[in-house]
């Protein structure tokens, strides 16, 4: 769009109205349209949004569009039947609004205000909870009646992540009413694909070419913003790979008396620095997709870390700690090395430091004289943990900053869950690329960046 187009849009912005029952996801849908998590209040109490709440979205002081959050409908069918009895015929929408104005209660006044806003807006989105049966309450009757208001409608099917969801039943019944503008958009698990489908539906229904052009611009802008997030994520993954590959723990002045103690200390220190580094890297990667650290939960072999564990160590996981669930099993083998013709019995290797799948955790380099050693991350472990960062980026890229469905209770959501087991970088060529990048630490790495972007965007 050109600058003059935005001037015209400021004078004639798009007006969207969000309609639906209380707690069906209206406010969360508005947050997507406005890209603002601070909007509204989400709660399980009825009528959190009183009347009609307007939200003006602008850029550089110029209005682009308005979004209106309406009050949840209450006893719609009963009130419509009362109006029909009073009039002696089925009312049109204006007659029904006039009837509601004569009813002296707050719910009727809120419904009247919502319906007026539907009439005034360019487009309306009806949000439905697919966990509910479409034959329940007054859902279909409401949608059928709203079609008479003259405002183009899109029906958004919400809560699709739930096992109770019945999207096919909803689609079938809506099509029987003649409603064809139906989109699947889970406002709680918001995928980029579904978000774009919602915007495309709004574009198709826009009656003004200016408004169509803006929605197209809107889609392109969000795509560009998403691409920038991907680039930041790739840079963050590379930074994490370099940080992990640079980790080391060194022990010096070894002799027969302190060798075993040095072994144990090296194991514990390396586990700690590795866990801290990985956790910080994952937090940085997820931040590229607006997933905050406080919303991340840890998993070990499919089991979430307990609340007590998180409260004790909220800043890092304990995946590599010996004796913890899913953690490392540390066994140190002493290998005798002949130095100067004498057998000193000094351990020269730390072996079988195991994580998930039996991957070697660390490698040890011993000084020629046997008096010092350095512990660094193994190649296999570096590749697996780099894959872990990529896997979390893939999930965050698809799900964005939305909540995530609970496996035990599909009607509840849980924090973003991460664990260090990953097969993302299983192919030989990408394994070589990760190791080559970690070893050479090049200032420019376009080919490696392209490989990472291909993996990130394949999901």
C-alpha positions as CSV (number, residue, x, y, z in Angstrom):
1,X,0.0,0.0,0.0
2,X,1.1,3.5,-0.7
3,X,1.2,6.4,1.8
4,X,-1.9,8.0,0.4
5,X,-3.7,4.6,0.9
6,X,-3.0,4.8,4.6
7,X,-4.3,8.3,4.7
8,X,-7.5,7.1,3.1
9,X,-7.6,4.1,5.5
10,X,-7.3,6.5,8.4
11,X,-10.5,8.2,7.2
12,X,-12.2,4.9,6.5
13,X,-10.7,2.2,8.7
14,X,-12.0,-1.4,8.8
15,X,-14.4,-2.2,11.7
16,X,-14.4,-5.8,12.9
17,X,-16.9,-7.1,15.4
18,X,-16.3,-10.3,17.4
19,X,-19.4,-12.1,18.5
20,X,-20.1,-15.2,20.6
21,X,-21.0,-16.6,24.0
22,X,-19.1,-15.9,27.1
23,X,-15.8,-17.8,27.4
24,X,-15.8,-19.1,23.8
25,X,-12.6,-17.2,22.9
26,X,-13.7,-13.8,21.7
27,X,-11.1,-11.8,23.6
28,X,-8.3,-14.3,22.7
29,X,-9.3,-14.0,19.0
30,X,-9.1,-10.2,19.3
31,X,-5.5,-10.5,20.7
32,X,-4.6,-12.2,17.5
33,X,-6.2,-9.6,15.3
34,X,-4.5,-6.8,17.3
35,X,-1.2,-8.6,18.1
36,X,-1.6,-7.4,21.7
37,X,-1.7,-9.9,24.6
38,X,-2.7,-7.1,27.0
39,X,-6.2,-6.8,25.6
40,X,-9.2,-7.8,27.7
41,X,-9.5,-10.1,30.7
42,X,-9.8,-13.9,30.2
43,X,-11.8,-15.6,33.0
44,X,-14.3,-18.3,33.6
45,X,-16.8,-15.8,35.0
46,X,-19.7,-14.8,32.8
47,X,-19.8,-11.4,31.1
48,X,-16.2,-10.3,31.7
49,X,-16.5,-7.9,28.9
50,X,-19.3,-5.4,29.7
51,X,-21.2,-4.0,26.7
52,X,-18.9,-3.4,23.8
53,X,-15.2,-2.8,24.2
54,X,-13.6,-1.0,21.3
55,X,-9.9,-1.4,20.4
56,X,-8.2,1.1,18.0
57,X,-5.2,-0.3,16.1
58,X,-3.0,2.4,14.6
59,X,0.4,3.0,13.2
60,X,2.3,6.3,13.2
61,X,-0.8,7.9,14.6
62,X,-3.0,6.7,11.7
63,X,-5.9,4.4,12.4
64,X,-5.9,1.2,10.4
65,X,-8.8,-0.7,11.9
66,X,-11.1,-1.1,14.9
67,X,-11.9,-4.3,16.7
68,X,-14.9,-4.6,18.9
69,X,-15.3,-7.1,21.7
70,X,-19.0,-7.7,22.4
71,X,-20.7,-9.0,25.5
72,X,-21.5,-12.7,25.6
73,X,-25.1,-13.4,24.5
74,X,-27.4,-14.6,27.3
75,X,-30.8,-16.3,26.8
76,X,-30.9,-15.2,23.1
77,X,-33.5,-17.8,22.1
78,X,-35.9,-16.9,24.9
79,X,-35.7,-13.2,24.3
80,X,-36.2,-13.7,20.5
81,X,-39.3,-15.8,21.2
82,X,-40.6,-13.0,23.6
83,X,-40.1,-10.4,20.9
84,X,-41.8,-12.6,18.3
85,X,-44.9,-13.0,20.6
86,X,-45.0,-9.3,21.2
87,X,-44.8,-8.4,17.5
88,X,-46.9,-11.3,16.1
89,X,-44.2,-12.1,13.6
90,X,-40.5,-13.0,13.5
91,X,-38.6,-9.8,14.0
92,X,-35.8,-8.4,11.9
93,X,-32.7,-7.4,13.6
94,X,-33.7,-3.8,14.1
95,X,-37.0,-4.8,15.6
96,X,-35.3,-7.2,18.0
97,X,-32.8,-4.4,19.1
98,X,-35.7,-2.1,19.8
99,X,-37.4,-4.8,21.8
100,X,-34.2,-5.3,23.9
101,X,-34.1,-1.6,24.5
102,X,-37.5,-1.9,26.2
103,X,-36.3,-4.7,28.5
104,X,-35.0,-3.2,31.7
105,X,-32.0,-5.4,32.5
106,X,-28.3,-5.2,31.9
107,X,-28.0,-8.4,29.9
108,X,-30.6,-7.2,27.4
109,X,-28.9,-3.8,27.1
110,X,-25.5,-5.5,26.5
111,X,-27.1,-7.7,23.8
112,X,-28.7,-4.7,22.1
113,X,-25.4,-2.9,22.1
114,X,-23.7,-5.9,20.6
115,X,-26.2,-6.3,17.8
116,X,-26.0,-2.6,17.0
117,X,-22.3,-3.0,16.6
118,X,-22.8,-6.0,14.3
119,X,-25.0,-3.8,12.1
120,X,-22.5,-1.0,12.0
121,X,-19.3,-3.0,11.3
122,X,-17.8,-4.0,8.0
123,X,-17.1,-7.6,9.1
124,X,-18.1,-9.9,11.9
125,X,-16.5,-13.0,13.3
126,X,-18.7,-15.4,15.2
127,X,-16.5,-17.5,17.6
128,X,-18.0,-20.9,18.6
129,X,-16.8,-23.4,21.1
130,X,-16.6,-26.7,19.2
131,X,-16.5,-28.6,22.5
132,X,-20.2,-27.8,22.8
133,X,-22.8,-29.5,20.8
134,X,-24.1,-27.2,18.1
135,X,-27.7,-28.3,19.0
136,X,-27.1,-27.0,22.5
137,X,-28.4,-23.6,23.7
138,X,-29.2,-21.2,20.9
139,X,-26.0,-21.4,18.9
140,X,-27.4,-22.1,15.4
141,X,-30.5,-19.9,15.9
142,X,-28.2,-17.0,16.8
143,X,-26.0,-17.5,13.8
144,X,-29.0,-17.9,11.5
145,X,-30.5,-14.6,12.9
146,X,-27.2,-12.7,12.6
147,X,-27.1,-13.5,8.9
148,X,-30.0,-11.1,8.5
149,X,-28.1,-8.1,9.8
150,X,-26.4,-7.5,6.4
151,X,-22.8,-7.7,7.7
152,X,-20.6,-10.4,6.2
153,X,-20.0,-13.1,8.8
154,X,-17.1,-15.5,9.3
155,X,-17.7,-18.4,11.8
156,X,-14.5,-19.3,13.6
157,X,-14.3,-22.8,15.1
158,X,-12.5,-22.6,18.4
159,X,-11.0,-25.1,21.0
160,X,-10.1,-27.6,18.2
161,X,-7.3,-29.0,20.4
162,X,-9.8,-30.6,22.8
163,X,-10.7,-34.2,22.5
164,X,-14.3,-33.0,23.0
165,X,-14.2,-30.9,19.9
166,X,-16.8,-31.6,17.2
167,X,-15.8,-29.5,14.2
168,X,-17.3,-31.8,11.5
169,X,-20.7,-31.6,13.2
170,X,-20.5,-27.8,13.4
171,X,-19.5,-27.6,9.7
172,X,-22.3,-29.8,8.6
173,X,-25.0,-27.9,10.6
174,X,-23.7,-24.5,9.5
175,X,-23.7,-25.4,5.9
176,X,-27.3,-26.5,6.2
177,X,-28.0,-22.9,7.3
178,X,-26.2,-21.7,4.3
179,X,-23.1,-20.5,6.2
180,X,-20.1,-21.2,4.0
181,X,-17.5,-18.8,5.5
182,X,-16.2,-21.2,8.1
183,X,-12.6,-21.2,9.4
184,X,-10.8,-23.4,11.9
185,X,-9.0,-21.1,14.2
186,X,-8.1,-22.3,17.7
187,X,-7.6,-19.1,19.6
188,X,-5.6,-20.9,22.3
189,X,-3.3,-23.0,20.1
190,X,-2.7,-20.4,17.4
191,X,-0.9,-21.8,14.4
192,X,0.4,-19.5,11.7
193,X,-1.5,-21.4,9.0
194,X,-4.8,-21.0,10.7
195,X,-4.2,-17.4,11.4
196,X,-3.5,-16.7,7.8
197,X,-6.7,-18.7,6.8
198,X,-8.7,-16.4,9.1
199,X,-7.2,-13.3,7.5
200,X,-7.8,-14.6,4.0
201,X,-11.5,-15.1,4.9
202,X,-11.7,-11.5,6.1
203,X,-10.1,-10.3,2.9
204,X,-12.5,-12.3,0.7
205,X,-15.5,-10.8,2.5
206,X,-14.2,-7.2,2.5
207,X,-16.5,-5.1,0.2
208,X,-14.1,-2.2,-0.2
209,X,-11.0,-2.6,-2.4
210,X,-9.1,-0.4,0.0
211,X,-10.0,-2.7,2.8
212,X,-9.0,-5.8,0.7
213,X,-5.7,-4.2,-0.1
214,X,-5.1,-3.5,3.6
215,X,-5.8,-7.1,4.7
216,X,-3.4,-8.3,2.0
217,X,-0.8,-5.8,3.3
218,X,-1.6,-7.0,6.8
219,X,-1.0,-10.7,5.9
220,X,2.3,-9.8,4.1
221,X,3.4,-7.7,7.1
222,X,2.8,-10.6,9.5
223,X,4.7,-12.9,7.1
224,X,7.6,-10.6,7.1
225,X,7.6,-10.3,10.9
226,X,7.4,-14.1,11.1
227,X,10.4,-14.4,8.7
228,X,12.4,-12.0,11.0
229,X,11.6,-14.2,14.0
230,X,12.9,-17.2,12.0
231,X,16.2,-15.3,11.3
232,X,16.6,-14.4,14.9
233,X,15.9,-18.0,15.9
234,X,18.6,-19.3,13.5
235,X,21.1,-16.8,14.9
236,X,20.2,-17.8,18.4
237,X,20.6,-21.5,17.6
238,X,24.1,-20.9,16.1
239,X,25.0,-18.9,19.2
240,X,23.9,-21.8,21.4
241,X,25.9,-24.3,19.3
242,X,29.0,-22.1,19.7
243,X,28.4,-21.7,23.5
244,X,28.0,-25.5,24.0
245,X,31.0,-26.3,22.0
246,X,33.2,-23.9,24.0
247,X,32.3,-25.4,27.4
248,X,35.2,-27.0,29.3
249,X,36.2,-28.0,32.8
250,X,39.9,-28.3,33.5
251,X,41.6,-30.1,36.4
252,X,45.3,-29.6,37.1
253,X,48.0,-30.8,39.5
254,X,46.8,-34.3,39.5
255,X,48.5,-37.1,41.5
256,X,47.6,-40.4,43.1
257,X,46.0,-38.7,46.1
258,X,43.6,-36.3,44.4
259,X,42.8,-38.0,41.1
260,X,39.5,-39.6,42.1
261,X,38.3,-36.4,43.8
262,X,39.2,-34.4,40.7
263,X,37.3,-36.9,38.5
264,X,34.1,-36.5,40.6
265,X,34.4,-32.7,40.7
266,X,34.9,-32.6,36.9
267,X,31.8,-34.7,36.3
268,X,29.7,-32.5,38.5
269,X,31.0,-29.2,37.3
270,X,30.6,-30.2,33.7
271,X,27.1,-31.4,34.2
272,X,26.2,-28.1,35.8
273,X,27.8,-25.8,33.2
274,X,26.3,-27.9,30.4
275,X,22.8,-27.7,31.9
276,X,23.0,-24.0,32.5
277,X,24.3,-23.3,29.0
278,X,21.6,-25.5,27.3
279,X,18.8,-23.9,29.4
280,X,20.0,-20.4,28.6
281,X,20.3,-21.3,24.9
282,X,16.8,-22.8,24.8
283,X,15.3,-19.7,26.6
284,X,16.9,-17.4,24.0
285,X,15.7,-19.5,21.1
286,X,12.1,-19.6,22.4
287,X,12.2,-15.8,23.2
288,X,12.5,-15.3,19.4
289,X,8.9,-16.5,19.2
290,X,7.7,-14.6,22.3
291,X,7.6,-17.7,24.6
292,X,8.7,-16.4,28.0
293,X,10.9,-18.3,30.3
294,X,8.2,-18.4,33.0
295,X,6.0,-20.3,30.6
296,X,8.5,-23.1,29.9
297,X,8.2,-26.4,31.7
298,X,10.9,-29.1,31.7
299,X,10.5,-32.8,30.8
300,X,12.6,-35.8,31.5
301,X,11.8,-38.9,29.4
302,X,8.3,-37.8,28.8
303,X,7.7,-36.8,32.4
304,X,7.3,-33.1,33.4
305,X,9.5,-31.8,36.1
306,X,7.7,-31.4,39.4
307,X,6.7,-28.0,40.8
308,X,9.1,-28.6,43.6
309,X,12.0,-29.2,41.2
310,X,11.1,-26.1,39.3
311,X,11.0,-24.0,42.4
312,X,14.4,-25.2,43.5
313,X,16.1,-24.8,40.2
314,X,13.8,-22.5,38.1
315,X,16.8,-21.2,36.0
316,X,18.0,-24.6,34.5
317,X,17.0,-28.2,34.0
318,X,18.7,-31.1,35.8
319,X,18.7,-33.5,32.9
320,X,22.4,-34.2,33.2
321,X,22.5,-34.7,37.0
322,X,23.4,-38.1,38.2
323,X,20.6,-39.8,40.2
324,X,17.8,-37.7,38.9
325,X,14.9,-38.9,36.8
326,X,16.1,-39.2,33.2
327,X,19.4,-37.6,34.2
328,X,22.9,-38.8,33.5
329,X,24.3,-41.9,34.9
330,X,27.9,-41.0,35.8
331,X,30.4,-43.8,35.9
332,X,34.1,-43.0,35.8
333,X,36.6,-45.6,34.7
334,X,40.2,-45.2,35.8
335,X,42.7,-46.0,33.0
336,X,46.2,-46.5,34.0
337,X,48.8,-44.6,32.0
338,X,52.5,-45.4,32.1
339,X,54.5,-42.3,32.6
340,X,58.2,-42.5,32.8
341,X,57.9,-46.2,33.1
342,X,55.8,-46.0,36.3
343,X,52.1,-46.9,36.6
344,X,50.5,-43.9,38.4
345,X,46.9,-45.1,38.3
346,X,45.7,-41.6,37.3
347,X,42.3,-41.6,35.5
348,X,42.8,-40.3,32.0
349,X,39.3,-40.6,30.6
350,X,35.8,-40.0,31.8
351,X,33.7,-42.7,30.0
352,X,30.0,-43.7,29.8
353,X,28.6,-40.3,30.9
354,X,25.2,-41.2,29.5
355,X,22.2,-39.1,28.6
356,X,19.2,-40.2,26.7
357,X,19.7,-43.1,24.2
358,X,23.2,-43.8,25.5
359,X,24.8,-40.7,23.9
360,X,28.3,-40.0,25.3
361,X,28.1,-36.7,27.2
362,X,31.7,-35.6,27.3
363,X,35.2,-36.1,26.0
364,X,38.4,-35.8,27.9
365,X,41.8,-34.6,26.8
366,X,44.7,-35.6,29.1
367,X,48.0,-33.8,29.2
368,X,51.0,-35.9,28.1
369,X,52.5,-35.9,31.6
370,X,49.2,-37.1,33.1
371,X,49.0,-34.2,35.6
372,X,45.9,-32.4,34.1
373,X,42.9,-33.1,31.9
374,X,40.1,-31.0,30.2
375,X,36.5,-32.1,29.9
376,X,34.6,-30.9,26.8
377,X,31.2,-31.8,25.2
378,X,31.2,-34.8,22.9
379,X,30.4,-34.5,19.2
380,X,27.3,-36.7,19.6
381,X,26.0,-34.7,22.5
382,X,26.6,-31.4,20.8
383,X,24.6,-32.5,17.8
384,X,21.7,-33.8,19.9
385,X,21.5,-30.6,22.0
386,X,21.7,-28.5,18.9
387,X,18.8,-30.6,17.5
388,X,16.9,-30.0,20.8
389,X,17.2,-26.2,20.2
390,X,16.0,-26.6,16.6
391,X,13.1,-28.8,17.7
392,X,11.9,-26.3,20.2
393,X,12.2,-23.5,17.6
394,X,10.1,-25.6,15.2
395,X,7.3,-26.1,17.8
396,X,7.3,-22.4,18.8
397,X,7.3,-21.3,15.2
398,X,4.1,-23.3,14.6
399,X,2.4,-22.6,17.9
400,X,3.6,-19.1,18.5
401,X,3.0,-17.7,22.0
402,X,-0.3,-19.5,22.5
403,X,-1.0,-21.9,25.3
404,X,-0.6,-25.6,24.9
405,X,-3.1,-28.3,25.5
406,X,-2.7,-30.7,28.4
407,X,-2.4,-34.4,27.6
408,X,-4.3,-35.3,30.7
409,X,-7.1,-32.7,30.5
410,X,-7.6,-31.4,26.9
411,X,-9.7,-28.5,28.3
412,X,-6.7,-27.2,30.2
413,X,-3.5,-25.7,28.9
414,X,0.1,-26.2,30.1
415,X,3.4,-24.3,29.6
416,X,5.7,-24.9,26.7
417,X,7.4,-28.2,27.4
418,X,11.0,-29.0,26.4
419,X,13.4,-31.9,26.8
420,X,16.9,-32.6,25.5
421,X,16.2,-35.7,23.4
422,X,16.1,-34.9,19.7
423,X,16.6,-36.6,16.3
424,X,16.3,-33.4,14.2
425,X,19.9,-33.5,13.2
426,X,20.1,-37.3,12.5
427,X,21.2,-37.0,8.9
428,X,24.9,-37.3,8.3
429,X,25.2,-34.2,6.2
430,X,23.7,-31.8,8.8
431,X,25.7,-33.5,11.5
432,X,28.9,-32.7,9.6
433,X,27.6,-29.1,9.1
434,X,27.0,-28.6,12.9
435,X,30.4,-29.9,13.8
436,X,32.2,-27.9,11.1
437,X,30.5,-24.8,12.2
438,X,31.3,-25.4,15.9
439,X,35.0,-26.2,15.1
440,X,35.8,-23.4,12.6
441,X,33.5,-20.7,14.1
442,X,33.3,-18.8,10.8
443,X,32.3,-15.2,10.6
444,X,30.0,-16.0,7.6
445,X,28.0,-19.2,7.3
446,X,25.4,-18.7,4.6
447,X,25.3,-22.3,3.5
448,X,24.9,-23.5,7.1
449,X,22.2,-20.8,7.7
450,X,20.3,-22.1,4.6
451,X,20.5,-25.7,6.0
452,X,19.1,-24.6,9.3
453,X,16.4,-22.5,7.8
454,X,15.3,-25.5,5.6
455,X,15.0,-27.7,8.7
456,X,13.2,-25.0,10.7
457,X,10.6,-24.3,8.0
458,X,10.0,-27.9,7.0
459,X,7.5,-28.5,9.8
